[in-house]
Amino acid sequence: MKIKAISLALCFGMLFTGCNNMQKGAGIGAGGGAVLGGIIGKIAGNTAVGAAIGAAVGAGTGAIIGKRMDKVKAEAAQVKNAQVETVKDTNGLDAVKVSFDSAILFATNKAELSQSAKNSLAQFSKVLNNNADLDIAIIGHTDNTGNDGINQPLSVSRAQSVNSYLLSCGVKSAQIKRIEGQGSTNPVADNSTAAGRKLNRRVEVYMYASQKTIQQAQQAN
């Protein structure tokens, strides 16, 4: 009920303030429904990635995409150094989040990929190429050590390094819809402990249903 009340307030706010559309996933921002979907995604703790479809997705379509994502998750789980989990996108559909520990990818305070990272990403690129109809978002994160003047650009540089290497491995640029860094603003663990800070220093790659994939699932349903 709380989320419903917040969403209604946001709807009225957008009607009267004329706020700019948000850019999320595969071009979200083309309509108010897509904008609201991105906002609700954040409130609900979702990834705020997802194709702009402008309408609710039926349970049958969701089930078809869920089965597909189960297979994608199983593929990604074979990648060395990858932590894989199922999450929800802004459409409420299953998506796959693959996290790489920054300690594995980079030296401290650096954005150049280690050889071990390149080996893992080369393996991961095969998963992405096998699922070229899915959209991808790459997001870099840091812990809260230091300040955002350092952490924010570092998180961006690390996301860009992962993107560049995946492209060099044959992943199509059109598949990658979003590359960004969030600095220390989105921790997944307690920054007051060394173990927590280690988990917060990461690069996440999301694989989620593209608009085309959703349409195909709707037709098959």
N, C-alpha and C positions, 0 to 999 in steps of 0.2 A: 504494500500500500504506500510505503514511503517513497519508493521509486516512482510509482504511478503519480503521486502528488507532485514530485519534483519535475517529472516529464511534462505534466500539464502546465506547470508554472513556466517551464522553458518554452513551451509552445507559444503561450501568450506573450512571453518576453520577446520572442523572435518576430511575432506578428507586429508588435508595436515599436520595436527598436530598430528593425531593419539591419540586424547584425550581418556581417559578412559570413558566407558559407565556409565551413571547415573543409580542409583537404585531407581525406583519410582513404587508405586503401586504394582501390582502382578508380580514382577520380571521384570519390564521394564528395558531395558539395553541389551537385547539379540540382538538388531539390531539398525542400525543407524536411521531408521524411528521412532522407539520407543524413542530413545534418543532425537531426534528433537522434538517429540511430547511433552515431558516433559519440554523442554526449552521454546517452544512456549506457553505452558500452563502458565508458569510464566510471560512471556512478556504480554500476554493477560489478566492477572489477574485471571486466572483459578486456580483451586486447585492443579494442578500438581499431581493428583492421577488418576489412570486409568489402566486398564489391557493392557498388551502388545499384540497388535494384528497385528501391522506392516502394516496396510492398512487402507484406508479411510472407514468409516462406512456410508452406504447408508441412505437416508432419511427415507425409510420405516422401517429399523432396528431401527433408532433413535426414530421413533414414537412409536414403540412397547415398547422400553425401557422407553421412557418418560411416557407412561401410567402406566407402572409398578412402576416407581418412584413416581408418583402421589399417588398411594396407600400406598407406604412405607412412604411417607411424612405425609399422613393423620394418619397413625398408630403412627408415632413418635411424632406427635403433641399432642397426648394424654398423653405423659409422663410429669410428674410434674417437673417443673423447667427447662424444655428443650426449647431452642429457635431453631426453625426448618426452614430451607430455602432450595430452590432448587438452585444448582450451576451446572457448567459444568465441566466435567473431561477433561483429555488431549485428549480424542477422540471426544470431542464435544458433548458427551452424557450427559443427565441429571443425576445428582447425588444428594444425600441428605446430607446436613450438619446439624449436631445437635450440638449446643453449650451449654455448661454448665458453668455458672458463677463460677469462682474460690471461690468467697465469700460464695457460697452455698456449694461447694464441700469441701473446706479446711479452716482451721484457717490461719491467716496471717503467711506467710513464712513457712508453714507446708505442708507436702505431705500426711498426714494421712486423710483418708476420714471421714467426719462427718456422723452421723447416718442418717441425712436427705439426704445426698448424696447417701448413700447406698440404701435407699428406692427408690430414683429416678432411680439409675442405675439398681436395681433389676427389676423395671418396664421396663426400656429400654432394658434389656437383652432379654425380651420376644419378642420385636420387631426384634432384631437381630436373635434370634432363629427361628422366623417365616419366616425369609428371609435369610436362611443359605447359599443360592447360591450366595449372594452378597459378595463382598470383603469389608474390613473395614480398615480404617486408623485412628489412634488416635494421635492427635497432641496437645501438651501443649504450652501455651503462657503466658507471663507475661507483665506487663507494663514496663516502662523504669526507674522506681525508683531503685536506687542502681546501680549496675554494672553487666555486663554479667557474671562475675566470679561467681556471686550468682544466677542471673536470669536463665542462661542457664541450670545448673544442676537441679534447682528447677522445671523448666518446664518439663524436662525429667522425674524427679521423679513423678510428678503429672500425666503425661501421663501413666507411668508405674503402678501407683496406680489404675487408672481407668481400665487399661487393666487387672490387677490381679483380681479386683473385678468382672469384667464381666466374666472372665474365671471361677471364683468360682460360678457364677450363671448359668453355663452350656454352655456359648458361646464357640465354638470350636476354639482352637488356630490356626488351619489352615485357618480360615476365616479372621484372623487379619493379614494383610500383612505388616503393617507399624506402628511403635510406635516411636515417636520422640518428642523432645522439640525444640522450636524455640526461646526461650528466649523472648526478646523484639523486635525481628527483623521483625515481621509481625503484626503491630497494625491494628485494624479495626476502631479506633477512635482516637481523639486528646489526646495525653498524657499530654498536658498542663493543662487539667481540671480533677478534681476528677471523674466526671462522665465518661469521656473518659478512664481514667486509669482503672476504674472498668470494663468497657467493654473489655479492652485489657487483663485483667487477666481472662483467660478462658481455658477450654479444649474442643477441637472440635473432634467430631467423624464423619467421612465421610463413607457413604454407597454408593458404586458404582458398576457398572456392572462388573462382573468377565469375564474372557475370555470365559468361558463356557456359561455364560448368553448371551453374545454377539453372540456367535455361534448359540445358540438356536433361538435367535431372527432373525438372518440372514436366518436360515432354514425355519422359520415360515413366513418370509416376501414373 
